[in-house]
Amino acid sequence: MHLVFRDKNKDINAIVPTACVLKGATESPNALDKSDFLRLKEVYFYSERDQSLRESSPKDIRKYYKNKSPWEYIDACVFDKSMTWCIGLTHHGYITYTESERVPE
């Protein structure tokens, strides 16, 4: 059994960032203010633009997102060590929350 966030739909080109194709609830930027998220000690921030993975605090991610310039391009996924959920941040300004699907191997 493994966890999947990205749909393997053949109609979606592989170059489309994962953050843009997450299935889930699209939320306003206030989603980064949720207490369940902010309570976490550390999370992972995966930037699709430079394909880098960083450990960070939820508060630092919220601060970065809220202070970024309007023209700043961002497509990123935020998740914790459990990898059971993901928050997608897109260059369109959308924030999407989704839970992973369990798929048999």
Secondary structure, DSSP 8 states (H G I E B T S, - for coil): -EEE-S---TTS-TTS-HHHH--SEEE-GGGGG-HHHHT-S-EEEEETTTTEEEEE-HHHHHHHHHHS-TT----EEEE-TT-SEEEEE-TTS-EEEEE-EEE--
